[in-house]
Amino acid sequence: MNLTPRRQINGAPERVLTLGCDPLVLPPNTTSQTFKNYALEAAKIVGSANVTVISDEAELSQESYLEPSKAHDMFNIADKTYFVCSAVVAPRGVGEVQELMKLANEFEIPVWPFSIGRNVGYGGAAPRVPGSVGLDMGRHMNRVLKVDVEGAYALVEPGVTFFDLHDHLVKNNLRDQVWIDVPDLGGGSVIGNTIERGVGYTPYGDHWMMHCGLEVVLPSGELVRTGMGALPNPKADTSKPIHEQEPNESWQLFNYGFGPYNDGIFSQGSVGIVVKMGIWLMKATGYQSYLITLPKDSDLHQAVEIIRPLRVNMVLQNVPTLRHILLDAAVMGHRTDYSKSDKPLTDDELNAIASKLDLGRWNFYGALYGPEPVRDVMWQAVKSAFSAIPGAKFFFPEDQPNNIVLQTRQNTLQGIPSVTELNWVDWLPHGGHLFFSPIAPVTGDDAEAQYNMTRQLSEKYGFDFIGTFVVGMREMHHIVCIVYDRKDAESRRRAHKMMKEMIEEAAAKGYGEYRTHLAMMDQIAATYSFNNNANMKLNEIIKNALDPKGILAPGKNGVWPKNYRAADWQVPIA
């Protein structure tokens, strides 16, 4: 389709779609003419400048986290042209999202909403069903709608990144009163990360636990507010459109409201588009970050046994991480800086890297919060516990000013976002990555079992093990960072085969992943099979009731609507 100027709107030229060319991939069961008709109607809703048809492979060239693609998976594991949108449509407000959902139902064209497109390692902005229309929720809908310091919460739209929210606090002189919690990379959407159940590292690190109140557009186009938002605000101006009316003043203060609590179906789900969300903020406080290095690979077991009681008893207040030496080494350099071999690094080589960087084989990053006397007591408890590990060393950031990771964690653990951690993706040339992320109890036995399994399989397929244990209140996220050369089809094939085998072996041991890449969604969903897949059957009932035409994110996390056959959408990777 060609775009040609037609007239002026608010001083800017409006551009109108004219018939011309097809997308690289048409939506399923959609003719060329039907697609063109849909695109023209979408342009009437959002303006032609906000409809982009993906008609040329050159439009799949964006591969930078800072300038993310809105049409495909930048770190592609399948062929670059497989997980591709037919078009990207950017609504300018909630009313347009509602109209776009009605339009999708009319044309029976699937849509795939995304916030920013930086969901790297899990598929980015790409859709599970090739040819779906990408809904770019973040291009225009990017306002921090409210920050309430006394209530310690923010209300945000999908395009608000962690950088944006942090900058808002700084510019409005609020950073000395409230902090946000941030994940490793600050460029992602606060809403996107939260509804995918991403994590950060302060005491508010479980982002889904810290959300409060959603505004959601259902597949039908209907608008709902969850929790206390379902109770109208008697002070609201009812002459305004419904989505602009002031919410109930308790919306971001109490999660549940009255009756069934529905927020969960919109987390990692495909039955609604979250257009506003409340997120709790942490009150600013005294702070001290630290690093504990553990010299031996075998220290993993003892370290996790030490961590568990400290974490459950909240002596470890934040979400601490126990990082393998190569995760830190990859942030600080490329693989060729440490080895000229193309084989997986040996224990002797790993020990040499740890010695060179003045780190351990495992490195524990944490923080202390509160008044100085409280922090001092907490630190003595932490230091005493970890001193039971022979050779453990203890550092504050000022002790290692050149340690990039420690200096970055010093910021991350007090809610200051960065993109430094992205460096580890450059461990290999043309680095892409997948995340394998099983959940386990916080025990030394489980940590060892997962580490041994994933390291052995990494080396079997010719990759270095790079990973970290992220410790929640009563469980561990084991994040294995599978770095491959995305320009090399053989490297991608090995990464995919390894991931499939890891999923299978983990499930056999009772470990399930909490989040995954598009290509593995069906396999992981199938591992959650208790009582003849009763949970999936429930998901499908909800999906088909709320989205009878199956137009919102079909196949997301293995939930397929009744008008799709999962077998028809197997990912073509050897």
C-alpha positions as CSV (number, residue, x, y, z in Angstrom):
1,M,0.0,0.0,0.0
2,N,1.2,3.5,-0.8
3,L,0.7,6.5,1.4
4,T,-0.2,9.8,-0.2
5,P,-0.8,13.2,1.4
6,R,-4.4,14.3,1.4
7,R,-5.2,17.2,3.8
8,Q,-4.0,18.9,6.9
9,I,-5.0,17.9,10.4
10,N,-3.8,20.1,13.3
11,G,-1.1,21.5,11.1
12,A,0.3,18.1,10.1
13,P,-0.4,16.3,6.8
14,E,-2.8,13.4,7.0
15,R,-1.8,10.5,4.9
16,V,-4.4,8.1,3.4
17,L,-3.8,4.5,2.4
18,T,-4.4,3.7,-1.2
19,L,-4.4,0.1,-2.6
20,G,-1.1,-1.1,-3.9
21,C,0.7,-4.0,-2.3
22,D,0.2,-6.8,0.1
23,P,2.0,-7.5,3.4
24,L,4.8,-10.1,3.6
25,V,2.3,-12.3,5.4
26,L,-1.5,-12.0,5.2
27,P,-3.6,-12.6,8.3
28,P,-5.0,-16.2,8.3
29,N,-8.0,-16.8,6.2
30,T,-7.8,-13.3,4.8
31,T,-7.7,-12.3,1.2
32,S,-5.6,-9.5,-0.2
33,Q,-8.7,-7.3,-0.8
34,T,-10.1,-8.0,2.6
35,F,-6.8,-7.0,4.2
36,K,-6.7,-3.8,2.2
37,N,-10.2,-2.9,3.2
38,Y,-9.4,-3.6,6.9
39,A,-6.3,-1.3,6.6
40,L,-8.3,1.5,5.1
41,E,-10.9,1.2,7.9
42,A,-8.2,1.1,10.6
43,A,-6.7,4.3,9.1
44,K,-10.1,6.0,9.5
45,I,-9.9,5.3,13.2
46,V,-6.2,6.1,14.0
47,G,-5.1,8.2,11.0
48,S,-3.1,6.9,8.1
49,A,0.2,7.8,9.7
50,N,-0.5,5.3,12.4
51,V,-1.0,2.3,10.0
52,T,2.1,0.7,8.7
53,V,1.8,-2.3,6.3
54,I,4.8,-4.6,6.5
55,S,5.3,-5.3,2.8
56,D,9.1,-5.6,2.5
57,E,11.8,-7.6,4.3
58,A,13.7,-4.3,4.6
59,E,11.2,-3.4,7.2
60,L,12.5,-6.2,9.3
61,S,15.9,-4.7,9.7
62,Q,15.6,-3.1,13.1
63,E,17.6,-5.2,15.6
64,S,18.4,-2.7,18.4
65,Y,17.0,-2.8,21.9
66,L,17.1,1.0,21.9
67,E,15.2,1.2,18.5
68,P,13.1,-1.9,18.7
69,S,11.2,-3.5,15.8
70,K,7.5,-3.3,16.0
71,A,6.9,-6.0,13.3
72,H,9.1,-9.0,14.1
73,D,11.3,-10.8,16.6
74,M,14.6,-9.0,16.7
75,F,16.3,-12.0,18.3
76,N,14.7,-14.4,15.9
77,I,15.0,-18.1,16.6
78,A,12.8,-19.1,13.6
79,D,13.4,-17.6,10.2
80,K,13.2,-13.8,10.4
81,T,10.1,-13.8,8.2
82,Y,8.0,-16.2,10.3
83,F,6.9,-14.4,13.4
84,V,5.9,-11.2,11.5
85,C,3.0,-8.8,11.6
86,S,1.0,-8.0,8.5
87,A,0.6,-4.4,9.7
88,V,1.3,-2.3,12.8
89,V,-1.5,0.0,14.0
90,A,-0.9,2.6,16.7
91,P,-4.0,3.8,18.6
92,R,-3.9,7.2,20.1
93,G,-6.2,6.6,23.0
94,V,-8.5,4.1,24.8
95,G,-11.5,5.0,22.5
96,E,-9.5,4.0,19.5
97,V,-8.4,0.7,21.1
98,Q,-12.1,0.0,21.5
99,E,-12.9,0.8,17.9
100,L,-10.0,-1.3,16.7
101,M,-11.2,-4.3,18.6
102,K,-14.7,-3.9,17.1
103,L,-13.1,-3.6,13.6
104,A,-11.0,-6.8,14.2
105,N,-14.2,-8.7,15.1
106,E,-15.9,-7.4,12.0
107,F,-13.1,-8.5,9.7
108,E,-12.1,-11.5,11.8
109,I,-8.4,-10.5,11.7
110,P,-6.2,-11.4,14.7
111,V,-4.5,-8.6,16.6
112,W,-1.4,-8.9,18.8
113,P,-1.0,-6.0,21.3
114,F,2.4,-5.0,22.6
115,S,3.5,-2.0,24.7
116,I,7.0,-1.1,23.5
117,G,8.4,-4.1,21.6
118,R,11.3,-4.8,23.9
119,N,10.2,-8.2,25.2
120,V,13.6,-9.5,24.0
121,G,14.4,-13.2,24.7
122,Y,10.6,-13.9,24.6
123,G,9.7,-12.7,21.1
124,G,9.8,-9.0,21.2
125,A,6.8,-7.4,19.4
126,A,6.2,-10.4,17.2
127,P,2.9,-12.2,17.1
128,R,2.4,-15.9,17.8
129,V,0.3,-16.2,14.6
130,P,2.1,-14.9,11.6
131,G,0.2,-12.1,9.8
132,S,-1.6,-10.9,12.9
133,V,-1.9,-7.1,13.1
134,G,0.4,-5.7,15.7
135,L,-1.3,-3.1,18.0
136,D,1.4,-0.7,19.1
137,M,0.0,0.4,22.4
138,G,3.0,2.5,23.4
139,R,3.6,4.9,20.5
140,H,1.0,7.4,21.6
141,M,-0.4,6.0,24.9
142,N,2.6,6.9,27.0
143,R,1.5,9.1,29.8
144,V,2.2,8.9,33.5
145,L,-1.4,9.8,34.5
146,K,-0.8,10.2,38.2
147,V,1.7,9.8,41.0
148,D,0.3,9.9,44.5
149,V,3.2,10.3,47.0
150,E,1.0,9.8,50.1
151,G,-0.6,6.6,48.7
152,A,2.8,5.6,47.1
153,Y,1.4,4.6,43.7
154,A,1.5,5.6,40.0
155,L,-1.1,5.2,37.3
156,V,0.4,4.7,33.9
157,E,-0.4,3.9,30.2
158,P,1.3,1.1,28.2
159,G,4.0,3.2,26.6
160,V,5.4,4.3,30.0
161,T,8.8,2.7,30.4
162,F,10.8,2.3,33.6
163,F,13.0,5.1,32.4
164,D,10.0,7.3,31.8
165,L,8.5,6.7,35.2
166,H,11.9,7.2,36.9
167,D,12.5,10.4,34.9
168,H,9.0,11.6,35.9
169,L,9.9,11.2,39.6
170,V,13.2,13.0,39.1
171,K,11.8,15.9,37.1
172,N,9.0,16.5,39.6
173,N,11.3,16.3,42.6
174,L,9.6,13.1,43.9
175,R,12.6,10.7,43.8
176,D,13.5,11.6,47.4
177,Q,10.0,10.5,48.4
178,V,9.2,7.4,46.3
179,W,11.1,4.9,44.2
180,I,10.1,2.6,41.4
181,D,11.2,-1.0,41.1
182,V,13.1,-1.8,37.9
183,P,14.1,-5.0,36.0
184,D,17.6,-5.4,34.5
185,L,16.7,-3.3,31.4
186,G,14.9,-0.1,32.0
187,G,13.6,0.4,28.4
188,G,10.6,-1.9,28.8
189,S,7.0,-1.0,29.5
190,V,5.9,-0.9,33.1
191,I,2.6,-2.4,32.1
192,G,4.1,-4.9,29.6
193,N,6.6,-6.2,32.1
194,T,4.1,-6.4,34.9
195,I,1.4,-8.3,33.1
196,E,4.1,-10.8,31.8
197,R,5.0,-11.2,35.5
198,G,8.5,-9.8,35.2
199,V,10.6,-9.1,38.2
200,G,12.9,-6.4,39.7
201,Y,15.2,-6.4,42.7
202,T,14.0,-4.1,45.4
203,P,11.5,-5.3,48.1
204,Y,8.9,-4.4,45.5
205,G,10.5,-6.8,42.9
206,D,7.4,-8.9,42.3
207,H,5.8,-6.5,39.8
208,W,2.5,-8.4,39.5
209,M,2.1,-8.5,43.3
210,M,2.7,-4.7,43.3
211,H,0.1,-3.8,40.6
212,C,-3.2,-2.5,41.8
213,G,-6.1,-1.8,39.5
214,L,-6.4,-2.4,35.7
215,E,-8.4,-0.7,33.0
216,V,-8.9,-3.2,30.2
217,V,-10.5,-3.3,26.7
218,L,-12.1,-6.7,26.2
219,P,-12.1,-8.4,22.8
220,S,-15.6,-7.1,22.2
221,G,-14.3,-3.5,22.6
222,E,-16.1,-3.2,26.0
223,L,-14.2,-1.3,28.8
224,V,-13.8,-2.6,32.3
225,R,-12.0,-1.4,35.4
226,T,-11.0,-4.1,37.9
227,G,-10.9,-4.0,41.7
228,M,-12.1,-0.7,43.3
229,G,-12.1,0.8,39.8
230,A,-15.5,-1.0,39.2
231,L,-17.0,1.4,41.8
232,P,-17.8,4.8,40.2
233,N,-16.3,8.0,41.5
234,P,-19.3,10.2,42.6
235,K,-17.2,13.2,41.8
236,A,-16.5,12.1,38.2
237,D,-17.6,14.3,35.3
238,T,-20.0,12.0,33.5
239,S,-20.1,14.2,30.4
240,K,-16.7,12.9,29.5
241,P,-16.2,9.6,27.6
242,I,-16.2,6.7,30.1
243,H,-12.4,6.1,29.8
244,E,-11.7,9.7,30.7
245,Q,-13.9,9.8,33.8
246,E,-12.0,10.1,37.2
247,P,-11.7,6.6,38.8
248,N,-12.7,5.8,42.3
249,E,-10.2,7.2,44.7
250,S,-9.4,3.8,46.2
251,W,-8.6,2.2,42.8
252,Q,-4.8,2.0,43.4
253,L,-5.1,1.3,47.1
254,F,-7.0,-2.0,47.4
255,N,-6.6,-4.7,44.8
256,Y,-9.7,-6.7,45.2
257,G,-12.9,-4.7,45.3
258,F,-16.0,-7.0,45.7
259,G,-16.8,-10.3,44.1
260,P,-14.5,-12.5,42.0
261,Y,-11.0,-11.1,41.5
262,N,-10.5,-11.0,37.7
263,D,-7.1,-9.4,37.3
264,G,-5.4,-12.7,36.9
265,I,-7.0,-13.6,33.5
266,F,-5.3,-10.5,32.0
267,S,-1.8,-11.5,33.2
268,Q,0.0,-13.5,30.4
269,G,-3.5,-13.8,29.0
270,S,-5.3,-13.1,25.7
271,V,-8.7,-11.9,26.8
272,G,-8.1,-8.2,27.2
273,I,-5.8,-5.3,26.5
274,V,-4.6,-3.4,29.5
275,V,-4.7,0.3,28.8
276,K,-4.1,1.7,32.3
277,M,-2.6,0.1,35.4
278,G,-1.8,1.2,38.9
279,I,1.6,0.2,40.3
280,W,2.7,0.6,43.9
281,L,5.8,2.6,44.6
282,M,8.4,2.1,47.4
283,K,8.9,4.9,49.9
284,A,12.4,6.3,49.7
285,T,14.6,5.1,52.5
286,G,18.2,4.5,53.6
287,Y,20.1,2.1,51.3
288,Q,23.3,0.1,51.0
289,S,24.0,-2.4,48.2
290,Y,26.7,-5.2,48.5
291,L,28.4,-8.1,46.7
292,I,29.4,-11.4,48.2
293,T,31.7,-13.5,46.0
294,L,31.8,-17.3,46.4
295,P,35.0,-19.0,45.1
296,K,33.9,-22.5,44.2
297,D,31.3,-23.8,41.8
298,S,30.2,-26.2,44.5
299,D,29.4,-23.3,46.8
300,L,26.0,-23.0,45.1
301,H,24.4,-25.6,47.4
302,Q,25.5,-24.1,50.7
303,A,24.7,-20.5,49.5
304,V,21.1,-21.4,48.6
305,E,20.6,-23.1,52.0
306,I,21.9,-19.9,53.6
307,I,19.6,-17.7,51.5
308,R,16.4,-19.5,52.2
309,P,15.9,-18.7,56.0
310,L,17.2,-15.2,55.5
311,R,14.8,-14.5,52.7
312,V,11.7,-16.0,54.4
313,N,12.5,-14.0,57.6
314,M,13.0,-10.8,55.5
315,V,16.5,-10.4,56.7
316,L,17.2,-10.4,52.9
317,Q,14.7,-7.6,52.2
318,N,15.0,-7.4,48.5
319,V,15.0,-9.8,45.6
320,P,18.6,-11.0,45.6
321,T,20.4,-12.7,42.8
322,L,23.0,-15.4,42.7
323,R,24.8,-15.0,39.4
324,H,27.1,-17.4,37.6
325,I,30.6,-15.9,36.7
326,L,29.9,-15.8,33.0
327,L,26.9,-13.6,33.4
328,D,29.1,-10.9,35.0
329,A,31.9,-11.7,32.6
330,A,29.6,-11.2,29.6
331,V,28.5,-7.8,30.9
332,M,32.2,-6.8,31.1
333,G,33.5,-8.2,27.8
334,H,33.0,-10.4,24.7
335,R,33.8,-14.1,24.7
336,T,37.0,-13.5,22.7
337,D,38.3,-11.4,25.6
338,Y,38.5,-14.5,27.7
339,S,39.1,-17.4,25.4
340,K,40.2,-18.2,21.8
341,S,38.5,-21.6,21.9
342,D,35.1,-22.2,20.3
343,K,34.3,-24.9,22.8
344,P,32.3,-24.4,25.9
345,L,34.5,-22.9,28.6
346,T,36.0,-25.4,31.1
347,D,36.1,-25.1,34.9
348,D,39.8,-24.1,34.7
349,E,38.9,-21.3,32.2
350,L,36.0,-20.2,34.4
351,N,38.3,-20.1,37.5
352,A,40.8,-18.0,35.5
353,I,38.0,-15.5,34.5
354,A,36.8,-15.2,38.1
355,S,40.4,-14.5,39.2
356,K,40.9,-11.9,36.5
357,L,37.7,-10.1,37.4
358,D,38.2,-10.4,41.2
359,L,34.9,-12.3,41.4
360,G,33.7,-15.7,42.5
361,R,32.3,-18.6,40.5
362,W,29.0,-17.5,42.0
363,N,28.3,-13.9,43.0
364,F,25.5,-12.7,45.3
365,Y,24.1,-9.2,44.9
366,G,21.8,-7.8,47.5
367,A,20.9,-4.6,49.3
368,L,19.9,-3.3,52.8
369,Y,17.1,-0.8,53.4
370,G,16.1,1.4,56.2
371,P,17.8,3.6,58.8
372,E,21.5,3.1,59.3
373,P,21.2,1.3,62.7
374,V,18.7,-1.2,61.1
375,R,21.0,-1.7,58.1
376,D,24.0,-2.3,60.3
377,V,22.2,-5.1,62.2
378,M,20.9,-6.6,59.0
379,W,24.4,-6.6,57.5
380,Q,26.0,-8.3,60.5
381,A,23.4,-11.1,60.1
382,V,24.0,-11.5,56.4
383,K,27.8,-11.3,56.7
384,S,27.8,-13.8,59.6
385,A,25.6,-16.3,57.6
386,F,27.7,-16.2,54.4
387,S,31.0,-16.3,56.3
388,A,30.2,-20.0,56.8
389,I,31.3,-20.5,53.2
390,P,35.1,-20.8,53.1
391,G,36.7,-18.0,51.0
392,A,33.6,-15.8,50.7
393,K,34.5,-12.2,50.3
394,F,32.3,-9.1,51.0
395,F,32.3,-5.8,49.0
396,F,30.4,-2.5,48.9
397,P,30.4,-0.6,45.6
398,E,33.2,1.7,46.7
399,D,35.4,-1.3,47.2
400,Q,35.2,-2.2,43.5
401,P,34.8,1.0,41.6
402,N,35.7,-0.6,38.3
403,N,33.2,-3.5,38.6
404,I,30.6,-2.6,36.0
405,V,28.1,-5.1,37.3
406,L,28.4,-4.0,41.0
407,Q,28.1,-0.3,40.0
408,T,25.0,-1.1,37.9
409,R,23.4,-3.2,40.6
410,Q,24.0,-0.3,43.0
411,N,21.6,1.7,40.9
412,T,19.2,-1.1,40.0
413,L,18.6,-2.2,43.6
414,Q,17.4,1.4,44.4
415,G,15.1,1.7,41.4
416,I,17.4,3.5,39.0
417,P,17.0,2.0,35.5
418,S,19.8,1.3,33.0
419,V,20.5,-0.8,29.9
420,T,24.0,-2.0,31.0
421,E,23.0,-5.6,31.4
422,L,22.2,-5.8,27.7
423,N,25.9,-6.1,27.1
424,W,25.9,-9.8,27.9
425,V,23.9,-10.5,24.7
426,D,27.1,-9.5,22.8
427,W,28.9,-12.6,24.3
428,L,28.8,-14.0,20.8
429,P,28.8,-12.2,17.4
430,H,25.3,-11.1,16.3
431,G,24.1,-12.1,19.7
432,G,20.5,-13.1,20.2
433,H,19.1,-14.8,23.2
434,L,16.4,-17.0,24.6
435,F,15.5,-17.3,28.3
436,F,14.9,-20.7,29.9
437,S,13.3,-19.8,33.2
438,P,12.0,-22.6,35.5
439,I,10.7,-22.1,39.0
440,A,12.1,-24.2,41.9
441,P,11.9,-24.3,45.7
442,V,14.7,-22.4,47.4
443,T,16.9,-25.4,48.3
444,G,20.5,-26.3,47.6
445,D,19.4,-29.7,46.1
446,D,17.0,-28.0,43.6
447,A,19.6,-25.3,42.7
448,E,22.2,-28.0,42.1
449,A,19.8,-30.1,40.1
450,Q,18.8,-27.3,37.8
451,Y,22.3,-26.0,37.4
452,N,23.8,-29.4,36.6
453,M,21.0,-30.1,34.1
454,T,21.1,-26.8,32.3
455,R,24.9,-26.6,32.2
456,Q,25.2,-30.1,30.8
457,L,22.7,-29.5,28.1
458,S,24.3,-26.1,27.3
459,E,27.6,-27.8,26.7
460,K,26.0,-30.7,24.9
461,Y,24.7,-28.2,22.3
462,G,28.0,-26.2,22.2
463,F,27.0,-23.2,24.3
464,D,28.4,-21.7,27.5
465,F,26.2,-21.8,30.5
466,I,25.2,-18.2,31.5
467,G,22.6,-17.9,34.3
468,T,21.4,-16.6,37.6
469,F,19.1,-17.6,40.4
470,V,16.6,-14.8,41.3
471,V,15.2,-15.5,44.8
472,G,11.6,-14.6,45.6
473,M,9.9,-15.0,48.9
474,R,9.6,-18.8,48.7
475,E,10.8,-19.8,45.3
476,M,13.6,-19.3,42.8
477,H,13.5,-18.1,39.3
478,H,16.4,-19.8,37.6
479,I,17.1,-17.6,34.5
480,V,19.3,-19.4,32.0
481,C,20.5,-17.0,29.3
482,I,20.9,-18.9,26.0
483,V,23.1,-16.7,23.8
484,Y,23.3,-17.7,20.1
485,D,24.4,-16.2,16.8
486,R,21.1,-15.0,15.3
487,K,22.7,-14.7,11.8
488,D,23.7,-18.3,11.9
489,A,20.9,-20.8,11.1
490,E,22.8,-23.7,12.7
491,S,23.4,-21.7,15.9
492,R,19.6,-20.9,16.0
493,R,18.7,-24.5,15.4
494,R,21.0,-25.7,18.2
495,A,19.6,-23.1,20.6
496,H,16.0,-24.2,19.8
497,K,16.7,-27.9,20.2
498,M,18.5,-27.3,23.5
499,M,15.6,-25.2,24.8
500,K,13.1,-28.0,23.8
501,E,15.2,-30.6,25.6
502,M,15.6,-28.4,28.7
503,I,11.8,-27.9,28.9
504,E,11.2,-31.7,28.6
505,E,13.8,-32.6,31.3
506,A,12.7,-29.8,33.7
507,A,9.1,-31.0,33.5
508,A,10.1,-34.5,34.2
509,K,11.7,-33.3,37.4
510,G,8.7,-31.2,38.4
511,Y,10.0,-27.8,37.3
512,G,7.9,-25.5,35.2
513,E,8.8,-22.3,33.3
514,Y,7.0,-19.1,34.3
515,R,7.5,-17.3,30.9
516,T,8.8,-18.2,27.5
517,H,9.5,-17.4,23.9
518,L,6.7,-17.6,21.2
519,A,8.3,-20.7,19.7
520,M,8.0,-22.7,23.0
521,M,4.6,-21.6,24.3
522,D,2.7,-24.7,23.3
523,Q,5.3,-27.0,24.6
524,I,5.5,-25.4,28.0
525,A,1.7,-25.0,28.3
526,A,1.4,-28.8,27.7
527,T,3.6,-29.5,30.7
528,Y,1.0,-27.9,33.0
529,S,-1.2,-31.0,32.5
530,F,-2.6,-31.9,36.0
531,N,-5.9,-33.8,35.8
532,N,-6.0,-34.2,32.1
533,N,-5.1,-30.6,31.3
534,A,-7.9,-29.2,33.5
535,N,-6.2,-25.8,33.8
536,M,-5.9,-25.4,30.0
537,K,-9.5,-26.4,29.6
538,L,-10.5,-23.7,32.0
539,N,-8.4,-21.2,30.1
540,E,-10.0,-22.2,26.8
541,I,-13.5,-21.8,28.3
542,I,-12.7,-18.3,29.4
543,K,-11.0,-17.5,26.1
544,N,-13.9,-18.7,23.9
545,A,-16.5,-17.0,26.1
546,L,-14.8,-13.6,26.0
547,D,-13.3,-13.8,22.5
548,P,-15.7,-16.0,20.5
549,K,-14.0,-15.1,17.2
550,G,-10.5,-15.7,18.5
551,I,-9.2,-12.3,17.3
552,L,-7.1,-11.3,20.4
553,A,-3.6,-12.8,20.5
554,P,-4.5,-16.4,19.4
555,G,-2.0,-18.9,20.7
556,K,-0.5,-16.7,23.4
557,N,1.0,-19.0,26.1
558,G,-0.6,-22.0,24.4
559,V,-4.2,-20.9,24.7
560,W,-5.9,-21.4,21.3
561,P,-9.4,-20.2,20.5
562,K,-11.9,-22.7,19.1
563,N,-11.5,-21.6,15.5
564,Y,-7.8,-22.4,15.5
565,R,-6.0,-25.8,15.5
566,A,-2.7,-25.6,17.4
567,A,-1.3,-28.3,15.1
568,D,-1.6,-25.9,12.2
569,W,0.7,-23.4,13.8
570,Q,3.8,-25.4,14.7
571,V,6.9,-23.4,14.5
572,P,9.1,-24.4,11.5
573,I,12.4,-25.0,13.1
574,A,14.4,-28.2,12.5
